[in-house]
Amino acid sequence: MTRRTYNTNINMRKQRTSMTKGLISALIMTVLAAFAADYLLLPAYNLHSIESLFLLASLLGVFAFFSIFMTGKFTKVAWLAVSGAGLIVAFVVIMSILGSEILNAGAFRDQIQITESGNFSDDFDLVSYDKVPIVDYETARQLGDKQMGKIQGLGSQYNINIDYTLISVGDMIVRVAPLEYQDLFKWFENKSEGIPGYVQVNVRDASDVSLVTLTDGMIYSPSAFFDQDLLRHVRFAYRTEILDDFSFEIDDAGHPYYVISVIEPKVGFFSGWDASGVIVVDAVSGSMNKYDLESIPSWVDRVQPVDLAWYQVDNWGYYINGWFNTIFGRKDVIQTTEGYNYLSINGQTYVFSGMTSAGADQSIVGFALINLKTKAASFYRVGGADETSAMSSAQGAVQHLGYVSTFPVLLNVEGEPSYFMSLKDQEGLVKMFALVSVTDYSIVGTGSTLAETKADYIKRLIEAGILDSAGDSEESVTLPVTKIVSAIVDGNTRFYITLEGDPRLFVVPLALSPETVLTQVGDTVTVTFVDTASKTIDVTTFDNTLYDY
């Protein structure tokens, strides 16, 4: 063997050794990057997760870059890594196309089964007027912020989570929001004790707001860090699950939990996501359990992610005649309106919204209602104004006061589909209420109480010829006046009247009849009203038998 051949072999061995060391170094750096990405990004080890597949492709690209950098060559190993990354990206693109709406419009439409009802007045009696929520999301936030300000020092350590989940607790309907750490330093200061409590707002009573203080603080939270971070805590126990919609809930005893939806694709490989169960995490102890759809605890209200459920409703109306019909013709296509609201019915949370024909302007053809626990859905056909038009109409009725309307709730009032709204002042406080007819949004009833609002609304329905009377709930009495007092409430004059032998207090707005000004003790009057269990009754008609005005 010549010296040149010997030196060549030595150089080749050195190159191979250097290349091997370079590849090993590249692999080590890639593994370290993978551990860091896994801890920070918390991917699901699931082939149906596009994010996880893209992360894997990125790591292969990182390895190829490091190998080229460390060896100085585009090696076969680097080529295989780049090729693997490309194949993963190609797989995601191809499977996404195969699972797209253009190829699977029918499957997307059938993802949710909706029961259709053609008779609103007979079928829609789920939400009773005396259980309608009067505190909306924005008002709940304002009330919660004021509650935080009452406790010295608490606001310097914690914020209130902005979600304010609507849930049922016993026979109450409430919005709940946990406190959360302001930043990393506040977490370090308080992590051993945990988060001290949560805010609870009764949506039926704006004065019933409380900051619930826990005996043991909530250790696990989305605002915590490292191993106390809620997602990290759950992910390390459930590596393969694809998670969505973290909802804060409390059980009937007031103990805090996080309910996390587990979702999986139902159309194609990456499409048609739907909830398959939930993971319930005790926010205090960190203990957790996974439940399928048939074994979820009774107190849990949120299972179906709202965005997914509403996307399925949109598909149900949108793809009624296939994908091409949405581009050409758009025959029978309906879609949800811009907003939606939450309701609690029989202890379970629902979300509802109007549905409008494609291209329709400020009108609905009906509305959809979805149970967020069971995904049971109904569609009620009723034509009329959409929610935005109703809000504008309600605000117009009190434009001299400058009140702002909340997003409406749909009710059945004497068989008439009606929007209910709270009217708020500039401070966000509820001052009045409004009922607006869906079929004729020029018909608006307003009042300072629920009973007064309903009485005014029914009166206007009768005047418009939509109702002949207030039905079985309407009563009339003719009795002598034993006491009459006037007062100004929110700029409106009201007369408070007691009648002989009747224990109730009757409230008569001056605008109802000019005869109220002339009425004295001893005069015989006839009052008509919608009977309620309340001892304070809002009158719909008033007549003093001595006068004829």
matplotlib code that plots the C-alpha trace (Angstrom):
import matplotlib.pyplot as plt

x = [0.0, 1.4, 1.7, -0.9, -3.4, -2.8, -3.3, -6.5, -7.9, -7.0, -8.8, -11.9, -12.1, -11.7, -14.5, -16.8, -16.0, -16.7, -19.9, -21.1, -20.3, -22.1, -25.2, -25.2, -24.9, -27.7, -29.8, -29.1, -30.0, -33.2, -34.2, -33.6, -35.7, -38.4, -38.5, -38.8, -41.5, -43.4, -43.3, -44.2, -46.7, -48.2, -49.2, -51.6, -49.9, -52.6, -52.4, -55.7, -54.0, -52.8, -50.8, -48.9, -48.1, -46.8, -44.7, -43.2, -42.5, -40.9, -38.6, -37.5, -36.7, -34.8, -32.8, -32.0, -30.8, -28.6, -27.1, -26.1, -24.8, -22.8, -21.5, -21.2, -23.0, -26.5, -26.3, -28.6, -29.9, -30.7, -32.4, -34.5, -35.5, -36.6, -38.4, -40.2, -41.3, -42.5, -44.5, -46.2, -47.2, -48.4, -50.5, -52.1, -53.0, -54.4, -56.4, -57.7, -58.9, -60.5, -62.4, -63.4, -66.9, -66.9, -66.5, -68.6, -71.4, -74.0, -71.9, -71.3, -75.1, -76.0, -73.5, -76.3, -79.8, -82.3, -86.0, -88.1, -91.3, -93.8, -96.0, -94.2, -97.2, -98.0, -94.5, -92.3, -92.9, -89.4, -88.5, -91.1, -91.3, -90.7, -87.4, -85.9, -82.4, -82.1, -78.3, -76.3, -72.6, -71.4, -73.5, -72.2, -68.6, -69.3, -70.9, -68.0, -65.4, -67.3, -67.3, -63.5, -63.0, -64.7, -61.9, -58.7, -55.6, -57.3, -57.3, -53.5, -52.9, -55.7, -58.0, -61.3, -61.5, -63.6, -65.6, -68.4, -69.8, -73.6, -74.6, -77.4, -76.8, -79.7, -82.7, -80.6, -79.1, -75.8, -72.7, -69.4, -65.9, -62.7, -60.1, -56.8, -53.2, -52.2, -48.7, -45.8, -44.7, -48.1, -48.2, -44.9, -46.2, -49.5, -48.9, -48.8, -52.2, -53.7, -56.5, -58.9, -62.2, -64.6, -67.3, -70.9, -73.7, -77.4, -78.7, -82.2, -81.2, -78.5, -78.2, -77.2, -73.5, -70.9, -67.2, -67.2, -64.1, -62.9, -61.6, -58.7, -57.5, -57.6, -54.1, -54.7, -55.7, -55.2, -53.4, -51.0, -47.5, -45.3, -46.9, -49.8, -50.9, -54.2, -53.5, -50.1, -51.6, -54.2, -52.0, -49.4, -52.2, -54.0, -51.3, -53.5, -56.7, -57.5, -58.9, -61.1, -63.3, -62.1, -65.2, -65.2, -68.1, -69.1, -71.1, -74.3, -72.2, -70.2, -66.9, -64.9, -64.0, -62.8, -64.7, -62.7, -64.3, -62.5, -63.1, -62.5, -63.1, -66.3, -65.8, -62.6, -59.3, -59.1, -62.7, -66.1, -65.0, -67.4, -67.3, -66.8, -66.6, -65.2, -62.3, -63.5, -60.6, -61.0, -59.4, -58.4, -56.9, -56.1, -57.8, -59.4, -61.6, -62.5, -66.2, -67.8, -71.1, -73.2, -71.6, -71.1, -72.0, -75.4, -74.2, -72.0, -73.6, -70.9, -69.9, -70.3, -68.0, -70.2, -68.3, -68.4, -72.1, -73.0, -70.8, -72.8, -76.1, -74.8, -73.8, -77.3, -78.9, -76.2, -75.7, -79.4, -79.0, -75.3, -72.1, -72.7, -76.1, -74.3, -72.6, -75.2, -78.9, -78.7, -82.1, -83.5, -80.2, -80.5, -77.8, -77.5, -77.7, -74.7, -75.3, -76.4, -77.4, -77.5, -80.4, -80.8, -83.8, -84.6, -81.1, -79.2, -77.5, -78.7, -77.5, -79.9, -79.9, -82.1, -81.7, -82.2, -82.4, -79.3, -79.1, -82.0, -81.9, -82.7, -85.2, -85.4, -87.2, -86.9, -84.5, -82.4, -81.9, -79.0, -78.5, -74.8, -74.7, -76.6, -76.4, -80.1, -81.3, -84.6, -85.6, -88.7, -90.1, -91.3, -90.8, -90.0, -87.3, -83.9, -82.3, -80.5, -83.7, -85.5, -82.7, -82.9, -86.6, -86.4, -83.7, -85.9, -88.8, -86.6, -84.3, -85.0, -83.3, -80.3, -80.6, -78.8, -80.4, -78.9, -78.9, -82.5, -84.0, -86.8, -90.0, -93.6, -95.9, -99.5, -98.7, -96.8, -93.1, -91.4, -87.9, -87.1, -84.3, -82.9, -82.3, -79.1, -77.9, -74.4, -73.0, -74.2, -76.9, -80.2, -82.9, -85.8, -87.0, -88.5, -90.6, -90.6, -92.9, -90.9, -93.6, -94.0, -91.0, -92.8, -94.8, -92.7, -93.7, -91.4, -91.5, -89.4, -90.4, -91.0, -94.7, -95.1, -93.2, -95.4, -98.6, -97.6, -96.6, -99.9, -101.8, -100.0, -100.6, -104.3, -104.2, -102.5, -105.2, -102.7, -104.4, -108.1, -107.2, -104.6, -106.1, -106.7, -104.1, -106.0, -108.3, -110.5, -111.8, -114.2, -113.7, -113.6, -110.2, -108.9, -105.6, -103.9, -100.4, -98.3, -94.6, -92.1, -89.9, -87.3, -89.0, -92.5, -95.4, -97.1, -100.1, -100.0, -103.6, -105.1, -108.6, -111.2, -110.9, -108.0, -104.5, -102.6, -101.0, -101.9, -99.5, -101.0, -98.8, -100.2, -99.9, -102.4, -105.3, -105.8, -108.5, -105.8, -105.2, -108.8, -109.2, -109.7, -110.3, -113.8, -114.1, -115.0, -112.5, -112.2, -108.6, -107.5, -104.2, -102.3, -102.4, -99.1, -98.1, -96.7, -98.5, -97.6, -99.7, -99.1, -102.4, -103.1, -106.3, -107.8, -111.3, -112.8, -116.6, -117.3, -115.6, -115.7, -112.4]
y = [0.0, 3.3, 6.3, 8.2, 5.3, 5.1, 8.8, 8.6, 5.9, 7.8, 10.9, 8.9, 7.4, 10.9, 12.2, 9.3, 9.8, 13.5, 12.9, 10.4, 12.8, 15.6, 13.4, 12.3, 16.0, 16.9, 14.1, 15.2, 18.8, 17.7, 15.5, 18.4, 20.6, 17.9, 17.7, 21.5, 21.7, 18.8, 20.6, 24.0, 23.1, 20.0, 18.2, 15.2, 12.0, 11.4, 11.0, 13.0, 16.1, 18.4, 20.4, 17.4, 16.2, 19.6, 19.6, 16.3, 17.6, 20.7, 18.5, 16.5, 19.8, 20.9, 17.6, 18.1, 21.7, 20.7, 17.7, 19.9, 22.5, 20.0, 17.9, 20.5, 18.2, 17.5, 13.8, 11.0, 11.1, 14.8, 14.0, 11.3, 13.7, 16.4, 13.8, 12.6, 16.1, 16.6, 13.4, 14.4, 17.8, 16.1, 13.6, 16.4, 18.3, 15.3, 14.0, 17.5, 17.8, 14.3, 15.4, 18.8, 20.1, 20.2, 16.4, 15.6, 18.1, 15.4, 14.0, 17.5, 18.3, 15.0, 15.5, 17.0, 15.6, 18.5, 18.0, 20.4, 21.9, 23.8, 25.2, 27.6, 28.5, 24.9, 23.4, 26.1, 26.2, 25.4, 28.9, 30.3, 34.1, 34.0, 32.1, 34.3, 35.6, 39.3, 39.6, 39.1, 38.4, 42.0, 42.9, 39.9, 41.0, 44.5, 43.1, 40.7, 43.5, 45.5, 42.5, 42.2, 45.8, 45.2, 43.0, 44.9, 43.5, 40.8, 42.9, 43.3, 39.6, 38.2, 39.0, 37.5, 35.1, 36.7, 33.6, 33.7, 30.3, 30.0, 26.9, 25.6, 25.0, 23.5, 25.6, 28.7, 29.8, 31.5, 32.7, 31.6, 32.9, 31.8, 34.2, 33.8, 34.9, 38.2, 37.0, 34.7, 36.6, 36.5, 32.8, 32.3, 34.3, 32.4, 28.9, 27.0, 28.3, 28.4, 30.6, 31.6, 31.5, 32.4, 34.9, 33.8, 35.9, 35.0, 35.8, 36.3, 38.8, 41.5, 42.0, 38.4, 38.6, 36.9, 36.1, 32.6, 31.9, 28.3, 26.5, 25.1, 27.1, 26.1, 24.8, 23.9, 26.7, 27.9, 31.0, 28.9, 27.9, 24.8, 21.7, 23.6, 24.8, 23.1, 22.0, 20.6, 18.8, 17.1, 16.5, 14.5, 12.2, 12.0, 12.1, 10.9, 12.9, 16.0, 18.6, 21.5, 24.0, 24.3, 25.3, 26.3, 24.7, 24.1, 21.1, 21.5, 21.9, 24.8, 22.8, 24.0, 21.9, 22.3, 20.4, 19.7, 18.4, 15.5, 15.7, 13.4, 13.7, 12.2, 13.1, 12.1, 12.1, 15.7, 17.0, 16.9, 17.3, 16.2, 15.7, 12.1, 12.7, 15.0, 15.1, 16.5, 18.0, 18.9, 22.4, 22.0, 18.5, 18.0, 14.6, 13.9, 11.4, 10.8, 10.2, 9.0, 10.7, 8.1, 8.4, 12.2, 13.4, 15.0, 18.4, 18.9, 21.4, 21.9, 18.9, 20.1, 23.0, 25.9, 26.7, 23.1, 22.7, 26.0, 25.0, 21.8, 23.8, 26.1, 23.1, 21.6, 24.6, 25.4, 22.1, 21.1, 20.6, 19.9, 22.0, 23.3, 24.7, 27.0, 28.6, 28.3, 28.9, 28.6, 27.0, 26.4, 27.5, 28.9, 30.0, 31.2, 34.9, 36.8, 36.3, 33.6, 33.4, 30.9, 29.5, 27.1, 24.8, 22.0, 22.3, 22.0, 24.7, 25.5, 27.8, 29.3, 31.7, 32.8, 31.3, 33.3, 32.6, 33.1, 36.7, 37.7, 41.1, 41.4, 38.6, 35.1, 31.9, 30.3, 29.5, 26.6, 25.4, 23.1, 21.2, 21.6, 18.4, 16.0, 17.9, 17.4, 20.1, 21.6, 24.0, 26.1, 27.7, 31.2, 34.2, 37.7, 40.1, 39.0, 39.7, 42.9, 44.4, 43.6, 45.2, 48.4, 48.5, 48.1, 50.8, 53.0, 52.7, 54.2, 56.4, 59.4, 57.4, 56.2, 52.6, 49.8, 46.4, 43.0, 40.2, 38.8, 35.6, 34.1, 33.4, 32.3, 35.0, 34.1, 32.1, 35.0, 34.5, 37.3, 38.6, 39.5, 42.0, 43.8, 47.5, 48.9, 52.4, 53.7, 52.1, 48.7, 48.5, 46.9, 49.6, 48.3, 45.4, 45.0, 42.5, 42.7, 40.8, 38.6, 38.8, 42.6, 44.2, 47.6, 46.2, 46.8, 46.5, 48.0, 48.3, 48.6, 45.1, 41.8, 41.9, 45.5, 44.7, 41.7, 43.7, 46.5, 44.1, 42.2, 45.5, 46.5, 43.0, 43.5, 47.0, 45.7, 43.0, 40.1, 39.0, 39.2, 39.2, 38.1, 34.6, 32.6, 34.6, 37.8, 38.9, 41.9, 43.2, 46.1, 47.4, 50.7, 52.4, 52.3, 54.1, 55.8, 57.3, 58.5, 58.3, 59.0, 56.1, 56.5, 59.6, 58.0, 58.7, 55.6, 55.3, 52.7, 51.7, 49.3, 48.1, 47.1, 43.4, 42.7, 42.3, 43.1, 46.4, 47.6, 49.7, 51.9, 54.0, 57.5, 56.8, 54.0, 56.3, 60.0, 58.9, 57.9, 61.6, 62.2, 59.0, 59.4, 57.1, 55.7, 55.7, 52.4, 51.3, 48.4, 47.1, 44.4, 42.6, 39.5, 37.3, 36.4, 35.0, 38.4, 40.7, 43.7, 43.7, 45.7, 46.8, 46.5, 48.6, 51.0, 52.5, 54.8, 54.2, 57.9, 59.2, 58.4, 59.5]
z = [0.0, -1.0, 1.4, -0.8, -0.5, 3.2, 3.7, 1.6, 3.8, 6.9, 5.6, 4.6, 8.1, 9.6, 7.4, 8.2, 11.9, 11.6, 9.7, 12.3, 15.1, 13.2, 12.6, 16.3, 17.4, 15.0, 16.4, 20.0, 19.3, 17.5, 20.4, 22.8, 20.5, 20.5, 24.3, 24.5, 21.9, 23.6, 27.0, 25.6, 22.8, 24.4, 21.2, 21.1, 20.1, 17.5, 13.8, 13.4, 14.9, 12.1, 14.6, 15.8, 12.3, 11.3, 14.5, 13.4, 9.9, 11.5, 13.7, 10.6, 8.9, 12.0, 12.0, 8.3, 9.0, 11.9, 10.0, 7.1, 9.5, 11.5, 8.6, 6.0, 3.5, 2.3, 3.4, 2.5, 6.1, 5.6, 2.3, 4.0, 6.8, 4.2, 2.2, 5.3, 6.2, 2.7, 2.7, 6.0, 4.6, 1.4, 3.5, 5.4, 2.3, 0.4, 3.3, 4.0, 0.4, 0.6, 3.8, 2.5, 2.3, -1.5, -1.6, 1.6, 1.7, 2.6, 5.4, 6.9, 6.7, 8.5, 11.4, 13.5, 13.6, 14.0, 14.8, 12.9, 14.3, 12.2, 15.0, 17.3, 19.5, 20.3, 20.5, 22.0, 25.7, 27.0, 28.3, 30.8, 31.1, 34.9, 34.3, 31.6, 32.3, 32.8, 33.3, 30.1, 29.7, 29.7, 32.7, 34.6, 33.9, 35.2, 38.3, 38.9, 38.6, 41.2, 43.5, 43.2, 44.1, 47.5, 48.8, 49.5, 47.9, 45.8, 42.6, 42.8, 42.6, 40.5, 37.5, 36.7, 33.8, 31.1, 30.0, 32.7, 31.9, 32.0, 34.0, 36.2, 39.9, 41.7, 40.8, 40.0, 36.6, 37.2, 35.4, 37.0, 36.4, 38.3, 39.5, 37.6, 38.2, 36.8, 35.7, 36.4, 39.4, 41.0, 40.4, 42.2, 45.2, 45.5, 43.9, 47.2, 48.3, 44.9, 43.5, 46.4, 44.7, 41.8, 41.0, 40.8, 39.3, 39.4, 35.9, 37.4, 40.0, 39.4, 43.1, 43.7, 43.0, 45.2, 45.3, 46.6, 48.8, 48.8, 51.9, 49.7, 46.7, 43.1, 42.3, 38.6, 36.3, 32.7, 34.2, 36.2, 35.0, 34.6, 36.1, 37.6, 34.2, 33.5, 29.9, 30.8, 33.8, 31.6, 28.6, 30.6, 31.7, 28.4, 25.6, 22.7, 23.2, 21.1, 23.5, 22.9, 24.9, 28.5, 30.5, 34.2, 36.1, 39.6, 40.9, 43.0, 46.2, 44.7, 44.2, 41.1, 38.1, 34.6, 31.9, 28.8, 25.6, 23.8, 20.1, 17.1, 13.3, 11.9, 8.3, 6.6, 8.4, 9.7, 9.3, 10.8, 14.4, 17.1, 20.9, 22.0, 25.7, 28.4, 30.9, 34.2, 36.3, 40.0, 40.1, 43.7, 43.9, 40.2, 40.1, 36.8, 35.0, 31.4, 30.6, 27.4, 26.3, 28.2, 31.6, 32.1, 35.6, 35.8, 37.0, 33.9, 31.5, 28.7, 26.6, 23.0, 22.1, 21.0, 17.9, 16.7, 17.4, 15.7, 12.7, 12.4, 12.5, 9.8, 7.6, 8.2, 6.7, 4.1, 2.4, 2.1, -1.7, -1.9, -2.2, -5.7, -4.7, -2.3, -5.3, -8.0, -7.2, -3.4, -3.4, 0.1, 1.7, 5.2, 7.6, 11.2, 12.0, 13.4, 17.1, 19.5, 23.2, 26.0, 27.9, 30.8, 30.3, 32.8, 34.3, 31.1, 28.9, 25.4, 22.8, 20.2, 17.2, 14.4, 11.0, 7.8, 4.1, 2.1, 1.1, 3.3, 5.0, 8.7, 8.8, 10.0, 8.8, 12.1, 14.9, 16.1, 19.7, 20.7, 24.0, 24.7, 26.7, 24.5, 21.1, 20.8, 18.4, 17.2, 14.5, 14.9, 11.8, 12.4, 10.1, 11.2, 12.2, 13.2, 16.6, 15.5, 14.2, 17.4, 19.5, 17.4, 17.8, 21.6, 21.8, 19.7, 22.2, 24.9, 22.8, 25.0, 27.8, 25.8, 27.0, 25.2, 24.5, 25.4, 22.8, 22.8, 24.2, 22.2, 24.2, 23.6, 25.0, 24.6, 21.5, 19.9, 19.2, 21.1, 21.7, 25.3, 26.1, 29.1, 28.6, 30.2, 30.9, 30.0, 33.2, 32.1, 34.8, 33.9, 34.1, 32.0, 29.9, 26.5, 24.5, 20.8, 18.4, 16.0, 13.3, 13.6, 15.3, 15.5, 18.4, 21.5, 25.1, 27.8, 31.6, 34.7, 35.9, 34.1, 34.9, 33.8, 30.5, 29.8, 30.5, 28.3, 25.5, 25.7, 25.6, 22.4, 20.8, 21.5, 20.0, 16.9, 16.5, 16.9, 20.1, 21.0, 24.7, 27.1, 27.2, 30.3, 32.3, 32.1, 35.0, 35.7, 39.0, 39.8, 43.4, 45.3, 45.8, 49.4, 48.7, 45.8, 45.7, 42.7, 42.2, 39.4, 38.5, 35.8, 34.5, 34.3, 36.6, 38.1, 40.4, 43.2, 44.1, 46.7, 46.3, 48.9, 49.9, 47.6, 49.2, 46.0, 45.0, 41.5, 39.5, 36.8, 34.5, 33.8, 30.1, 30.4, 31.2, 32.1, 34.5, 37.0, 37.8, 38.7, 40.8, 44.5, 47.5, 47.4, 43.6, 42.0, 39.3, 36.9, 36.4, 34.0, 34.4, 33.7, 36.8, 38.4, 41.7, 42.7, 45.2, 42.9, 39.8, 36.6, 35.2, 31.4, 31.4, 33.9, 34.0, 36.6, 36.4, 37.3, 34.1, 30.4, 28.9]

ax = plt.figure().add_subplot(projection="3d")
ax.plot(x, y, z, "-o")
ax.set_aspect("equal")
plt.show()
